[in-house]
Amino acid sequence: MADQNRFEADPARVAIVLPGGYYTPARPLLHFTGAILHARGWTVQEVWWEPPALSDRVAVAGWVCDQANAALDREKAERLLLVGKSLGTFAASVAVERNLPAIWLTPLCGEGHVTGALTAATAPTLLVGGTGDPTWNGDLARSTKAEVLEIPGADHGLETEADPVNSADILRQVVATTDGFVARL
């Protein structure tokens, strides 16, 4: 079972934050997304995990969905939100099954489990990716009902190589877009 960090606010609104494979909730994109949610009154439940070494993508997707469902099942809130980065976006199918709003940072657009869920989602959804990320598909993202932020040249960490100032500017853009999205929920 994954470890949990919880930041209490409104018990009726809980956001579950799912990390990437190597991208913890303490890293900037997830840290600031959690900070935005908390500042806007959401209780934030961070999931910290060490994914199993599974070479079968179907098994990995199932494991991520199990983690997301377990975190959601522990909540009694009236409103739930899923946030995921990279590997965590395998839980997009959980968001669709439960009709939950979601924020997906660098979704794995090449994975059928993720792609199918992104195109099926009807609840408010924010997709954020960069054109320098081989896992991002801007055309797919724009074909969904989701709000989309596409960052030119940004890689899978939503950064640009050898340009930390630009990477900080990208982070600010992601944070501002996420804040606007959360404000409209």
DRENPA-3360 file (N, C-alpha, C; in nm, 2 decimals, always signed):
BEGIN
1 = MADQNRFE = +0.08/-0.12/+0.00/+0.00/+0.00/+0.00/+0.09/+0.12/+0.00 ~ +0.04/+0.23/-0.07/+0.12/+0.35/-0.08/+0.11/+0.43/+0.05 ~ +0.21/+0.51/+0.08/+0.20/+0.61/+0.19/+0.12/+0.72/+0.15 ~ +0.07/+0.80/+0.26/-0.02/+0.91/+0.24/+0.03/+1.03/+0.31 ~ +0.02/+1.15/+0.26/+0.03/+1.28/+0.33/-0.10/+1.35/+0.31 ~ -0.15/+1.41/+0.41/-0.28/+1.47/+0.40/-0.27/+1.62/+0.45 ~ -0.34/+1.71/+0.38/-0.34/+1.85/+0.42/-0.49/+1.89/+0.43 ~ -0.54/+1.90/+0.55/-0.68/+1.92/+0.58/-0.73/+2.06/+0.54;
9 = ADPARVAI = -0.84/+2.07/+0.49/-0.92/+2.19/+0.46/-1.06/+2.15/+0.46 ~ -1.14/+2.19/+0.36/-1.28/+2.15/+0.36/-1.30/+2.00/+0.34 ~ -1.36/+1.93/+0.44/-1.37/+1.79/+0.44/-1.47/+1.74/+0.33 ~ -1.55/+1.84/+0.27/-1.64/+1.80/+0.17/-1.58/+1.80/+0.03 ~ -1.46/+1.85/+0.02/-1.39/+1.86/-0.11/-1.25/+1.80/-0.09 ~ -1.22/+1.69/-0.15/-1.09/+1.62/-0.14/-1.03/+1.59/-0.27 ~ -0.90/+1.63/-0.29/-0.82/+1.61/-0.41/-0.72/+1.50/-0.38 ~ -0.72/+1.40/-0.46/-0.62/+1.29/-0.45/-0.51/+1.32/-0.55;
17 = VLPGGYYT = -0.39/+1.32/-0.50/-0.27/+1.35/-0.59/-0.19/+1.23/-0.61 ~ -0.18/+1.18/-0.74/-0.11/+1.06/-0.77/+0.02/+1.10/-0.84 ~ +0.13/+1.05/-0.79/+0.26/+1.09/-0.85/+0.29/+1.01/-0.98 ~ +0.41/+1.05/-1.04/+0.46/+0.97/-1.15/+0.54/+0.86/-1.10 ~ +0.61/+0.79/-1.19/+0.70/+0.68/-1.15/+0.82/+0.73/-1.07 ~ +0.87/+0.84/-1.11/+0.99/+0.90/-1.05/+0.96/+1.04/-1.01 ~ +0.84/+1.08/-1.00/+0.81/+1.22/-0.98/+0.71/+1.23/-0.86 ~ +0.77/+1.26/-0.74/+0.69/+1.26/-0.62/+0.60/+1.38/-0.60;
25 = PARPLLHF = +0.51/+1.38/-0.51/+0.42/+1.49/-0.48/+0.50/+1.61/-0.43 ~ +0.63/+1.59/-0.39/+0.71/+1.71/-0.35/+0.78/+1.78/-0.46 ~ +0.78/+1.72/-0.58/+0.83/+1.79/-0.70/+0.74/+1.91/-0.74 ~ +0.80/+2.01/-0.81/+0.73/+2.13/-0.83/+0.59/+2.13/-0.89 ~ +0.57/+2.05/-1.00/+0.44/+2.05/-1.06/+0.33/+2.00/-0.96 ~ +0.35/+1.89/-0.89/+0.26/+1.84/-0.80/+0.25/+1.92/-0.67 ~ +0.37/+1.97/-0.62/+0.37/+2.05/-0.50/+0.28/+2.17/-0.52 ~ +0.30/+2.25/-0.63/+0.22/+2.37/-0.65/+0.08/+2.34/-0.68;
33 = TGAILHAR = +0.05/+2.23/-0.75/-0.09/+2.19/-0.77/-0.16/+2.17/-0.64 ~ -0.09/+2.09/-0.55/-0.15/+2.07/-0.42/-0.17/+2.20/-0.34 ~ -0.07/+2.29/-0.35/-0.08/+2.42/-0.28/-0.20/+2.50/-0.33 ~ -0.22/+2.50/-0.46/-0.33/+2.57/-0.52/-0.46/+2.51/-0.46 ~ -0.48/+2.38/-0.47/-0.60/+2.32/-0.42/-0.62/+2.35/-0.27 ~ -0.52/+2.34/-0.19/-0.53/+2.37/-0.05/-0.57/+2.52/-0.03 ~ -0.50/+2.61/-0.10/-0.53/+2.75/-0.09/-0.68/+2.78/-0.12 ~ -0.73/+2.70/-0.21/-0.87/+2.72/-0.26/-0.97/+2.64/-0.17;
41 = GWTVQEVW = -0.92/+2.58/-0.06/-1.01/+2.52/+0.04/-1.02/+2.37/+0.02 ~ -0.95/+2.31/-0.07/-0.96/+2.16/-0.08/-0.87/+2.09/+0.02 ~ -0.92/+1.98/+0.07/-0.83/+1.89/+0.14/-0.75/+1.82/+0.04 ~ -0.62/+1.80/+0.06/-0.53/+1.74/-0.04/-0.47/+1.61/+0.02 ~ -0.50/+1.50/-0.05/-0.45/+1.37/-0.01/-0.34/+1.33/-0.11 ~ -0.21/+1.34/-0.07/-0.10/+1.30/-0.15/-0.08/+1.15/-0.14 ~ -0.06/+1.08/-0.25/-0.02/+0.94/-0.25/+0.12/+0.93/-0.29 ~ +0.20/+0.86/-0.20/+0.34/+0.84/-0.23/+0.36/+0.69/-0.25;
49 = WEPPALSD = +0.42/+0.66/-0.36/+0.43/+0.52/-0.39/+0.57/+0.48/-0.45 ~ +0.60/+0.35/-0.45/+0.71/+0.30/-0.53/+0.65/+0.19/-0.62 ~ +0.63/+0.23/-0.74/+0.56/+0.14/-0.84/+0.64/+0.01/-0.85 ~ +0.56/-0.10/-0.86/+0.63/-0.23/-0.88/+0.70/-0.23/-1.02 ~ +0.80/-0.31/-1.03/+0.87/-0.33/-1.16/+0.79/-0.42/-1.25 ~ +0.70/-0.36/-1.31/+0.61/-0.44/-1.40/+0.64/-0.40/-1.55 ~ +0.67/-0.50/-1.63/+0.70/-0.47/-1.77/+0.57/-0.47/-1.85 ~ +0.47/-0.53/-1.80/+0.34/-0.54/-1.86/+0.26/-0.41/-1.84;
57 = RVAVAGWV = +0.23/-0.33/-1.94/+0.17/-0.20/-1.92/+0.02/-0.22/-1.87 ~ -0.04/-0.33/-1.90/-0.18/-0.35/-1.85/-0.17/-0.37/-1.70 ~ -0.07/-0.45/-1.66/-0.05/-0.47/-1.51/-0.02/-0.34/-1.44 ~ +0.06/-0.25/-1.50/+0.10/-0.12/-1.44/-0.03/-0.04/-1.43 ~ -0.10/-0.03/-1.54/-0.23/+0.05/-1.54/-0.32/+0.00/-1.43 ~ -0.34/-0.13/-1.42/-0.42/-0.19/-1.31/-0.37/-0.15/-1.17 ~ -0.24/-0.16/-1.15/-0.19/-0.12/-1.02/-0.21/+0.02/-0.99 ~ -0.20/+0.11/-1.08/-0.22/+0.26/-1.06/-0.37/+0.28/-1.03;
65 = CDQANAAL = -0.46/+0.21/-1.11/-0.60/+0.23/-1.08/-0.64/+0.17/-0.94 ~ -0.58/+0.06/-0.90/-0.60/+0.01/-0.77/-0.56/+0.11/-0.66 ~ -0.45/+0.18/-0.68/-0.40/+0.28/-0.59/-0.50/+0.39/-0.58 ~ -0.54/+0.44/-0.70/-0.64/+0.55/-0.70/-0.77/+0.51/-0.64 ~ -0.82/+0.40/-0.67/-0.95/+0.35/-0.61/-0.94/+0.34/-0.46 ~ -0.83/+0.28/-0.41/-0.81/+0.27/-0.27/-0.81/+0.40/-0.20 ~ -0.74/+0.50/-0.26/-0.74/+0.64/-0.20/-0.88/+0.70/-0.20 ~ -0.95/+0.69/-0.31/-1.08/+0.74/-0.32/-1.18/+0.67/-0.23;
73 = DREKAERL = -1.17/+0.54/-0.22/-1.26/+0.47/-0.13/-1.25/+0.51/+0.02 ~ -1.13/+0.56/+0.06/-1.12/+0.60/+0.20/-1.18/+0.74/+0.22 ~ -1.23/+0.80/+0.12/-1.28/+0.94/+0.14/-1.44/+0.94/+0.15 ~ -1.49/+1.03/+0.23/-1.64/+1.04/+0.24/-1.68/+1.18/+0.19 ~ -1.59/+1.25/+0.12/-1.62/+1.38/+0.07/-1.73/+1.38/-0.04 ~ -1.81/+1.49/-0.04/-1.91/+1.50/-0.15/-1.85/+1.53/-0.28 ~ -1.74/+1.60/-0.28/-1.67/+1.63/-0.41/-1.53/+1.57/-0.41 ~ -1.49/+1.50/-0.51/-1.36/+1.44/-0.52/-1.30/+1.49/-0.65;
81 = LLVGKSLG = -1.17/+1.50/-0.66/-1.09/+1.54/-0.77/-0.97/+1.45/-0.78 ~ -0.93/+1.41/-0.90/-0.81/+1.33/-0.92/-0.70/+1.42/-0.99 ~ -0.58/+1.41/-0.94/-0.47/+1.48/-1.00/-0.36/+1.37/-1.02 ~ -0.30/+1.37/-1.14/-0.20/+1.27/-1.17/-0.09/+1.33/-1.26 ~ +0.03/+1.28/-1.24/+0.14/+1.31/-1.32/+0.20/+1.19/-1.39 ~ +0.21/+1.18/-1.52/+0.27/+1.08/-1.59/+0.21/+0.94/-1.56 ~ +0.28/+0.86/-1.48/+0.23/+0.72/-1.45/+0.10/+0.73/-1.38 ~ +0.08/+0.84/-1.30/-0.05/+0.86/-1.23/-0.17/+0.88/-1.32;
89 = TFAASVAV = -0.14/+0.91/-1.45/-0.25/+0.94/-1.54/-0.31/+0.81/-1.59 ~ -0.25/+0.69/-1.56/-0.32/+0.57/-1.58/-0.46/+0.56/-1.51 ~ -0.47/+0.65/-1.41/-0.60/+0.65/-1.33/-0.70/+0.73/-1.40 ~ -0.68/+0.78/-1.52/-0.78/+0.85/-1.60/-0.91/+0.77/-1.62 ~ -0.89/+0.64/-1.63/-1.01/+0.55/-1.64/-1.09/+0.55/-1.51 ~ -1.03/+0.57/-1.40/-1.10/+0.58/-1.27/-1.18/+0.71/-1.27 ~ -1.12/+0.82/-1.31/-1.19/+0.94/-1.32/-1.32/+0.93/-1.41 ~ -1.30/+0.86/-1.52/-1.42/+0.84/-1.61/-1.52/+0.76/-1.55;
97 = ERNLPAIW = -1.48/+0.64/-1.49/-1.58/+0.55/-1.42/-1.66/+0.62/-1.31 ~ -1.59/+0.71/-1.24/-1.66/+0.78/-1.13/-1.71/+0.92/-1.16 ~ -1.69/+0.96/-1.29/-1.73/+1.09/-1.34/-1.67/+1.20/-1.25 ~ -1.54/+1.19/-1.23/-1.47/+1.29/-1.14/-1.39/+1.39/-1.23 ~ -1.39/+1.52/-1.18/-1.30/+1.61/-1.25/-1.15/+1.57/-1.23 ~ -1.06/+1.61/-1.32/-0.93/+1.57/-1.31/-0.83/+1.67/-1.37 ~ -0.71/+1.67/-1.31/-0.60/+1.74/-1.37/-0.49/+1.64/-1.40 ~ -0.45/+1.63/-1.53/-0.35/+1.53/-1.58/-0.23/+1.61/-1.63;
105 = LTPLCGEG = -0.12/+1.60/-1.56/+0.00/+1.66/-1.60/+0.09/+1.56/-1.68 ~ +0.13/+1.59/-1.80/+0.20/+1.50/-1.89/+0.14/+1.37/-1.90 ~ +0.01/+1.36/-1.94/-0.05/+1.23/-1.96/+0.02/+1.14/-2.06 ~ +0.01/+1.02/-2.04/+0.08/+0.92/-2.12/-0.01/+0.89/-2.24 ~ -0.01/+0.98/-2.34/-0.10/+0.98/-2.45/-0.08/+0.86/-2.55 ~ +0.03/+0.80/-2.54/+0.06/+0.68/-2.62/+0.00/+0.55/-2.57 ~ -0.05/+0.56/-2.45/-0.10/+0.44/-2.38/-0.26/+0.43/-2.40 ~ -0.30/+0.32/-2.46/-0.44/+0.30/-2.49/-0.53/+0.32/-2.37;
113 = HVTGALTA = -0.49/+0.28/-2.25/-0.57/+0.30/-2.13/-0.59/+0.44/-2.10 ~ -0.49/+0.52/-2.12/-0.50/+0.67/-2.09/-0.58/+0.74/-2.21 ~ -0.54/+0.71/-2.33/-0.61/+0.77/-2.44/-0.76/+0.75/-2.44 ~ -0.80/+0.63/-2.42/-0.94/+0.60/-2.42/-1.01/+0.67/-2.31 ~ -0.95/+0.68/-2.20/-1.02/+0.75/-2.09/-1.02/+0.90/-2.11 ~ -0.92/+0.96/-2.17/-0.91/+1.10/-2.20/-1.02/+1.14/-2.30 ~ -1.04/+1.06/-2.40/-1.14/+1.09/-2.50/-1.28/+1.06/-2.45 ~ -1.30/+0.98/-2.35/-1.43/+0.95/-2.29/-1.47/+1.04/-2.18;
121 = ATAPTLLV = -1.38/+1.12/-2.12/-1.41/+1.20/-2.00/-1.51/+1.31/-2.04 ~ -1.61/+1.32/-1.95/-1.71/+1.43/-1.96/-1.70/+1.53/-1.84 ~ -1.64/+1.49/-1.73/-1.63/+1.58/-1.62/-1.52/+1.68/-1.65 ~ -1.52/+1.80/-1.59/-1.41/+1.90/-1.61/-1.27/+1.83/-1.60 ~ -1.19/+1.86/-1.70/-1.06/+1.80/-1.70/-0.96/+1.90/-1.76 ~ -0.84/+1.90/-1.70/-0.73/+1.98/-1.75/-0.62/+1.89/-1.79 ~ -0.57/+1.91/-1.91/-0.45/+1.83/-1.96/-0.34/+1.93/-1.99 ~ -0.22/+1.89/-1.94/-0.10/+1.98/-1.95/+0.01/+1.90/-2.00;
129 = GGTGDPTW = +0.07/+1.94/-2.11/+0.18/+1.87/-2.17/+0.27/+1.96/-2.25 ~ +0.38/+1.91/-2.30/+0.48/+1.99/-2.37/+0.51/+1.92/-2.51 ~ +0.54/+2.01/-2.60/+0.57/+1.95/-2.74/+0.70/+1.88/-2.75 ~ +0.79/+1.90/-2.65/+0.91/+1.83/-2.64/+0.91/+1.69/-2.57 ~ +0.78/+1.65/-2.53/+0.76/+1.53/-2.45/+0.71/+1.42/-2.55 ~ +0.78/+1.31/-2.57/+0.74/+1.21/-2.66/+0.61/+1.14/-2.61 ~ +0.57/+1.15/-2.49/+0.45/+1.09/-2.44/+0.32/+1.18/-2.46 ~ +0.35/+1.31/-2.51/+0.24/+1.40/-2.53/+0.19/+1.40/-2.67;
137 = NGDLARST = +0.06/+1.41/-2.69/+0.00/+1.42/-2.82/-0.10/+1.54/-2.82 ~ -0.06/+1.65/-2.86/-0.14/+1.77/-2.86/-0.27/+1.76/-2.94 ~ -0.26/+1.69/-3.06/-0.38/+1.67/-3.14/-0.48/+1.59/-3.06 ~ -0.44/+1.48/-3.00/-0.53/+1.40/-2.92/-0.59/+1.49/-2.81 ~ -0.51/+1.56/-2.73/-0.55/+1.64/-2.62/-0.66/+1.74/-2.67 ~ -0.63/+1.81/-2.78/-0.73/+1.91/-2.83/-0.86/+1.84/-2.88 ~ -0.86/+1.71/-2.91/-0.98/+1.65/-2.96/-1.07/+1.61/-2.85 ~ -1.03/+1.62/-2.73/-1.11/+1.58/-2.61/-1.19/+1.70/-2.57;
145 = KAEVLEIP = -1.28/+1.68/-2.47/-1.36/+1.79/-2.41/-1.28/+1.87/-2.30 ~ -1.15/+1.83/-2.28/-1.07/+1.89/-2.17/-1.02/+2.03/-2.21 ~ -0.99/+2.10/-2.10/-0.91/+2.22/-2.12/-0.77/+2.18/-2.14 ~ -0.70/+2.24/-2.23/-0.56/+2.20/-2.27/-0.46/+2.31/-2.26 ~ -0.35/+2.28/-2.19/-0.24/+2.37/-2.19/-0.12/+2.30/-2.25 ~ -0.08/+2.35/-2.37/+0.04/+2.28/-2.44/+0.15/+2.38/-2.43 ~ +0.27/+2.34/-2.38/+0.38/+2.42/-2.37/+0.48/+2.39/-2.48 ~ +0.51/+2.49/-2.57/+0.61/+2.46/-2.68/+0.75/+2.43/-2.62;
153 = GADHGLET = +0.80/+2.32/-2.67/+0.94/+2.28/-2.63/+0.96/+2.22/-2.49 ~ +0.85/+2.21/-2.41/+0.87/+2.15/-2.28/+0.88/+2.00/-2.29 ~ +0.96/+1.94/-2.20/+0.98/+1.80/-2.20/+0.88/+1.73/-2.10 ~ +0.91/+1.61/-2.07/+0.82/+1.53/-1.98/+0.81/+1.59/-1.84 ~ +0.91/+1.66/-1.80/+0.90/+1.73/-1.67/+0.85/+1.87/-1.68 ~ +0.80/+1.90/-1.80/+0.75/+2.04/-1.83/+0.86/+2.14/-1.80 ~ +0.98/+2.11/-1.84/+1.10/+2.20/-1.84/+1.16/+2.20/-1.97 ~ +1.25/+2.30/-1.99/+1.33/+2.30/-2.11/+1.48/+2.28/-2.07;
161 = EADPVNSA = +1.55/+2.20/-2.15/+1.68/+2.16/-2.12/+1.77/+2.28/-2.12 ~ +1.86/+2.29/-2.02/+1.96/+2.39/-2.01/+1.91/+2.53/-2.00 ~ +1.78/+2.55/-1.96/+1.73/+2.68/-1.95/+1.63/+2.69/-1.83 ~ +1.70/+2.69/-1.71/+1.62/+2.69/-1.58/+1.52/+2.81/-1.57 ~ +1.56/+2.92/-1.62/+1.48/+3.04/-1.61/+1.35/+3.02/-1.69 ~ +1.36/+2.96/-1.82/+1.24/+2.93/-1.89/+1.16/+2.82/-1.82 ~ +1.23/+2.73/-1.77/+1.16/+2.62/-1.69/+1.07/+2.68/-1.58 ~ +1.13/+2.78/-1.51/+1.05/+2.84/-1.40/+0.93/+2.92/-1.46;
169 = DILRQVVA = +0.95/+2.98/-1.58/+0.84/+3.05/-1.64/+0.73/+2.95/-1.68 ~ +0.77/+2.83/-1.73/+0.67/+2.73/-1.76/+0.60/+2.69/-1.64 ~ +0.67/+2.67/-1.53/+0.60/+2.63/-1.40/+0.50/+2.74/-1.36 ~ +0.54/+2.86/-1.38/+0.44/+2.97/-1.34/+0.32/+2.96/-1.43 ~ +0.34/+2.93/-1.56/+0.22/+2.92/-1.65/+0.13/+2.80/-1.61 ~ +0.19/+2.69/-1.58/+0.12/+2.57/-1.54/+0.04/+2.61/-1.41 ~ +0.11/+2.67/-1.31/+0.04/+2.70/-1.19/-0.08/+2.80/-1.21 ~ -0.06/+2.90/-1.29/-0.17/+3.00/-1.32/-0.28/+2.93/-1.39;
177 = TTDGFVAR = -0.26/+2.84/-1.49/-0.36/+2.77/-1.56/-0.44/+2.68/-1.46 ~ -0.36/+2.61/-1.38/-0.42/+2.52/-1.28/-0.51/+2.59/-1.18 ~ -0.46/+2.71/-1.14/-0.54/+2.79/-1.04/-0.67/+2.83/-1.11 ~ -0.67/+2.87/-1.23/-0.79/+2.91/-1.30/-0.89/+2.79/-1.31 ~ -0.83/+2.68/-1.35/-0.92/+2.56/-1.36/-0.98/+2.52/-1.23 ~ -0.90/+2.52/-1.12/-0.96/+2.49/-0.99/-1.06/+2.59/-0.94 ~ -1.04/+2.72/-0.97/-1.13/+2.82/-0.93/-1.27/+2.80/-1.00 ~ -1.27/+2.74/-1.12/-1.40/+2.72/-1.19/-1.47/+2.59/-1.15;
185 = L = -1.40/+2.50/-1.07/-1.47/+2.38/-1.03/-1.58/+2.41/-0.93;
% end
